[in-house]
Amino acid sequence: MTARVGGFPSPAPRKAHEAAGAGHLFLREDYIRQAQQVLLSAWQELNACAEPVREAYGIGRAHQRVLHVVGSRPGLTVGALLQALGITKQSLGRVLDDLEARGLVVMARGRQDRRHKVLSLSPSGIEAEQALFDAQRERLVEAYRTAGAASVEGFRRVLGALLEPAAPTKGTDAGARPSPGRTTRG
């Protein structure tokens, strides 16, 4: 019987000379590819959990991301939100306009600098963000309980390391990493 991880068969063993990091099983290319696939599938599962809530509010995934970030950081400026999401100003503008029209996000002038637009969730926006969180929280709680505390801590450490800036590779500048959600052409 083939062992399974996250619904995927465990990678077939390789000879030590076949891949970099072969001395560390978790660094083998087939394991890294499997991890990538599991992360993508898990993200799809979390999105599927929230789909009925998004449909009820008539919003999409981009709207949900904005609600989450603004809900986590009330008083965030539009510029800081752009940076946090790593999307274009035009894309964010469409989503913000829609959320504002639906009465889920409130945009106000900054108190200290009137040029800044400061964002917060309206009471309806707080309700929508909480409903979206609740839908995903149940799935995460179930997964955390199944995995156990040590696995959850390891998972958090891996995700934290993914969020740290990558070390520069040969021929690149430190900090030349593209923003999430954007691609660069060169």
N, C-alpha and C positions, 0 to 999 in steps of 0.2 A: 504494500500500500504506500502511495506517495504522500509524504507529509505536506500539509497545506498551511500557508500563512496568508491571512486576510482573504481567503477564498482562492488563492493562487497556489499552484504547485511549487514546492521548494525547488530552487534552482539545482540543476544537475551538477555534481562535483566536477571540478576542473583540475588539470594538472598544475602543479605549483608554478611552472614557468609560463603559463598561458596568460596571466593577467597581473597588472600591477596590484599590489596589496594582497596577493593570494595567500600570504602568510597570515593575514587577518581575514577570517571568513567574511566578516561584515563589510570588508572593503572590496570584495570581488565585484567585478562589473555586473554579473548576473544578479547579485544581491542588491546592488545599487539600483539597477533597472527595476527590480521587483519593488523596492522601496518607493521609487518614483511612481510606479503604477498604483501601489496601495494608497499613497498620498492623494493621487488624483481621484481614485475611486472613492476614498473617504470624503473628499471635498464634494464630490457629486452626491453622495449619500446625505451629507449635511444640507446641501442645497435642496435636495428632494424633500427633506423633512419640513423645510420652510415654505415650499411651493404653495400649499393651500392657503397659508397666511398671506403670502405675497399676492395671490390671486384675489383674496378677499379685499385687500386694500388697492388692488389694481396697479401694483408696482412690480418692478423687476429686481434682478440681483444687484444692479448698480445702485438702485434706490436703497436697498437693504444695507449695502456697505456704507453709504453716506449716513443713514440713520444710526448705524452702529457706531461709527466714528464720532459723529456729532453728539450722540447720546453718552458716549464715554468721556467726551471732553467738551462740555458746554462752554460757550464763549470762544470757541475756536474760530479763527479767521478763515475766510475763503482761501487765502494763500496757504495757510498751514494745512487746510484740508486737501488742497491740490497736492501738496508735498506728501502728505500721509498716504494718499491713494495712488500717487504716481500716474495720474491720467492727465489728459489735455484739458486746458481751460474750457474749450468748447464743449467737450463731453460732460464735464462737471456742470457747466452752465445749464445744459439741457436738463440734467437730472435735478439740479437745485430749483430751477424754474418750475418743474413739474411738482416737486415736493412742496414748494411754497404755495403753488396753486391749489394743491390738495389740502392745505392747512396742516401739514405735518412738520414743516420746518419754518422757523421764524428767522428772518435776516434783518439785522439792525446795524446802524452806524456805530463804530467803536466810540467809547467814551473818551479815551485818551487821544485817539487819532481818528478823526471823522472820516478819513479816506478808507479805513478798513471796514469791511463788512463782517460782522460778528454773527455766528450761527448758534442757534439753540433749537431744541425740539419743542413744539407746542404740546399741550396736554394730549392731543390726538396722536402726535408723533411719538410721545413717550409711551402711549398705549400700544402703538404699532410696533415700536422697537422691542417692547417687552414681550409682545405676542410672538414676534420672530425669534427672540432669544429663547423663550420658553419651548418653542417647537424644536429647536436644536439642542437645548440643554438636556432634554429627556434622552436623546440619543447619545449624547456625550456621557451623561451619568451612567447609562447602561454600559457603555464601552469601558469607562473607568472602573466600574465595579467588576466587570469581567476580567480586566487586565490586572487589577491589584495596584496597591500604592507604589511599589518599587517600579513597576512598568510605567505608571503614570509619570513618576519623577524622571525616568529615563526618556520618555516621550517629550516631556517639557524641555529637557536639556537638549535633545536633538533639535527640536523646533527653535529653541533659543539660539543655538549655534547656526542654524540656517538663516536667522535674521541678522546675524553679525555680518559686517562687511567682509567680503571674500578677500583673501590675501591676493595681492597682485600676481598675475602670472607673467611669464616672460613676454616682453614686448608690449605690456600695458602699463598705464599709470595707475598708482594707487588712487582710489576714488573715481576712477573712470568707469565705474560700473553703471549700467543704465538703470533708470528708475523702474520699479516694478510696474508692469502693465504697459511698458513702452518697449519698442524694439529700436535698435540703432542699425544703421546701414553704413557700411564703410567700405 
